């Protein structure tokens, strides 16, 4: 897929009357952005020197997938230490929505379900109703699945010096992942950490030219 994407993107383009030529393409796993965000400053220069020589794991819990990468000395390790699963926040939303419907006979929209997962409350006939048990149960089950896959890649993670947790669902699952990986760290702006890191990496490339 990397070669396929690279070939598709190479070439000349016209955007809003301006001409651009893409000469080189580098395809990277999405969670690599969180690593760059932790390692680089807004000027593209290294702001976290120690992390550049460390073994760093990144768990990125997104809407539909959870991704795992291992970075060693600033380099992405592809040899069985990185991967992805089709499990994410949407699975938790679906599970909570189903449980709420069964227990409270109340249908939640996706947006309402997302809010309920954070607040652990819903309104039933106008009355605030606690759903902490439902959210915790479903989140714990999904977190167990995520941890199981992480252990398939990294075992107990003892060799990982810094473990970053990012993505839109990271704040929900952090307390569960900490049980398996007590050194896991929630990234700054986890919903946007990958994008910010990719931007910093782009700035770094411009800076070094």
Secondary structure as UniProt FT lines:
FT   HELIX           2..9
FT   STRAND          11..15
FT   TURN            16..17
FT   STRAND          18..22
FT   TURN            30..31
FT   HELIX           32..39
FT   TURN            42..43
FT   HELIX           50..53
FT   STRAND          55..61
FT   STRAND          66..72
FT   TURN            73..74
FT   STRAND          75..77
FT   STRAND          83..85
FT   HELIX           89..104
FT   HELIX           110..119
FT   STRAND          121..124
FT   TURN            125..126
FT   STRAND          127..130
FT   HELIX           132..154
FT   TURN            155..156
FT   TURN            158..159
FT   STRAND          162..166
FT   TURN            168..169
FT   HELIX           170..180
FT   TURN            182..183
FT   STRAND          184..186
FT   TURN            188..192
FT   HELIX           193..208
//
